[in-house]
Amino acid sequence: MNNNILLFRFYVIISFIFLIPFFLFINLELYKLLKIQFLLKENLTIGKLNVIDINKNKLKLFIKLYMYRNKWFIAISLLELSEYLNIIDSFDIDNLLAYAYQNLSYLQLSEYYYLKALLYKPNNINTLSNLANIYNSLAKNDEALKIYRRISILDSNYLIPTNYLINI
């Protein structure tokens, strides 16, 4: 009888040793999900209506977080949603969409969004530089050279790639 109780206790202890890390991992993941949900949206109850207040800075933070984690579909979806709801400036949305498509190797889409972003701020050095890099990747050397010339006019301290220095 004592031997059976001892074996049962041993079995329970071994089971707990193996299950505790599993439960801790699941609880940690649930905590992360709930934390993200509460940071992303703040629920306000007005009568029977549930109003979701989405903060611009928090949304940009989450989009950049998803981009850092290479969760491109979620990041692009959030960008499209914020464009539909007019939460974030169009310039920022287009720049972030171009960056996402550039990392996914959709260079033509990336070019489109960088050009669209330049409609809002035509003298933005970072956007011009990224567009020149896209042109360089697409082997559109003439367009890249034009962009690099434009950048050198706007910022004389900008470092232009050496293969374009001869032509400038």
C-alpha positions in Angstrom: 0.0 0.0 0.0 2.7 2.5 0.9 4.6 1.5 -2.2 1.6 2.4 -4.4 1.1 5.8 -2.7 4.8 6.5 -3.2 4.7 5.6 -6.9 1.5 7.8 -7.3 3.2 10.8 -5.6 6.3 10.3 -7.8 4.1 10.2 -10.9 2.3 13.4 -9.9 5.5 15.2 -9.2 7.1 14.2 -12.5 3.9 15.2 -14.3 4.0 18.7 -12.6 7.6 19.1 -13.5 6.9 18.5 -17.2 3.6 20.4 -17.3 4.5 23.6 -15.4 6.8 25.0 -18.1 4.1 24.2 -20.7 1.5 26.1 -18.7 3.8 29.0 -18.0 4.5 29.3 -21.8 0.8 29.3 -22.6 0.1 31.9 -19.8 2.9 34.1 -21.1 1.5 34.0 -24.6 -2.0 34.8 -23.4 -0.6 37.7 -21.4 1.1 39.1 -24.4 -2.0 38.8 -26.5 -4.1 40.6 -23.9 -1.5 43.3 -23.4 -1.5 44.0 -27.1 -5.3 44.1 -27.2 -5.5 46.5 -24.4 -2.8 48.7 -25.8 -4.2 48.8 -29.3 -7.7 49.7 -28.4 -9.3 51.3 -25.5 -12.9 50.4 -25.1 -15.2 53.1 -24.1 -18.8 52.2 -23.3 -21.4 54.9 -24.1 -24.8 53.6 -23.3 -25.2 50.5 -25.4 -22.5 51.5 -27.9 -18.9 50.3 -27.8 -16.6 52.9 -29.2 -13.0 51.9 -30.1 -10.5 54.7 -29.8 -7.4 54.0 -31.8 -4.4 56.1 -31.0 -2.2 57.2 -34.0 1.1 56.7 -32.1 0.1 53.3 -30.7 -1.0 52.1 -34.1 2.3 53.2 -35.7 4.2 51.5 -32.9 2.3 48.2 -33.6 2.8 48.5 -37.3 6.6 48.9 -36.8 6.6 46.1 -34.3 4.9 43.7 -36.8 7.4 44.8 -39.5 10.3 44.2 -37.1 8.9 40.7 -36.5 8.5 40.2 -40.3 4.7 39.8 -40.0 4.2 41.7 -43.2 0.5 40.7 -43.8 -0.6 42.1 -40.5 1.5 45.2 -40.9 0.1 45.8 -44.4 -3.4 45.1 -43.2 -3.1 47.6 -40.4 -1.7 50.2 -42.8 -4.6 49.7 -45.2 -7.0 49.9 -42.3 -5.4 53.1 -41.0 -5.5 54.6 -44.6 -9.2 53.7 -44.8 -10.0 55.3 -41.4 -7.7 58.3 -42.0 -5.8 57.6 -38.8 -2.2 58.1 -40.0 -0.9 60.6 -42.5 -0.9 59.5 -46.1 2.8 60.2 -46.4 3.7 57.9 -43.5 1.3 55.2 -44.7 2.8 55.3 -48.2 6.4 55.2 -46.8 5.6 52.2 -44.6 3.8 50.4 -47.3 6.7 50.9 -49.7 9.1 49.7 -47.0 7.0 46.6 -46.5 6.7 45.8 -50.2 10.5 46.4 -50.6 11.2 43.8 -47.9 8.8 41.4 -49.6 10.7 42.0 -52.9 7.7 43.5 -54.6 9.9 46.3 -56.0 7.4 47.7 -58.5 4.8 48.1 -55.7 7.4 49.7 -53.5 8.4 52.1 -56.3 4.7 53.0 -56.7 4.3 53.8 -53.0 7.5 55.8 -52.7 6.4 57.9 -55.7 3.0 58.3 -54.1 4.7 59.5 -50.9 6.8 62.0 -52.8 3.6 63.6 -53.9 3.0 64.7 -50.3 6.6 65.6 -49.5 8.7 65.9 -52.7 11.9 66.9 -50.9 12.1 64.1 -48.3 15.7 62.8 -48.4 14.9 59.4 -46.9 12.1 58.7 -49.4 14.2 59.9 -52.3 17.1 57.7 -51.1 14.8 54.6 -50.8 13.4 55.3 -54.2 16.9 55.5 -55.7 17.8 52.2 -54.1 14.6 50.7 -55.6 15.6 52.0 -59.0 19.1 50.6 -58.5 17.6 47.2 -57.7 15.4 47.3 -60.8 18.4 48.3 -62.9 16.8 51.6 -63.8 20.1 53.4 -63.7 19.0 56.6 -65.4 16.1 57.1 -63.0 18.4 56.3 -60.0 20.9 58.9 -61.3 18.2 61.5 -61.6 17.2 60.8 -58.0 20.8 60.9 -56.7 21.3 64.3 -58.5 18.2 65.6 -56.8 19.4 64.4 -53.4 22.8 65.9 -53.9 21.1 69.3 -54.7 19.0 69.0 -51.5 21.7 67.7 -49.2 25.3 68.2 -50.0 26.4 65.9 -47.2 24.6 62.8 -48.6 26.8 59.9 -49.5 26.0 58.8 -53.1 27.0 55.3 -54.1 30.4 55.3 -55.9 29.1 53.9 -59.2 26.9 57.0 -59.6 29.6 59.5 -58.6 31.2 59.6 -62.0 27.9 60.6 -63.7 27.0 63.3 -61.3 
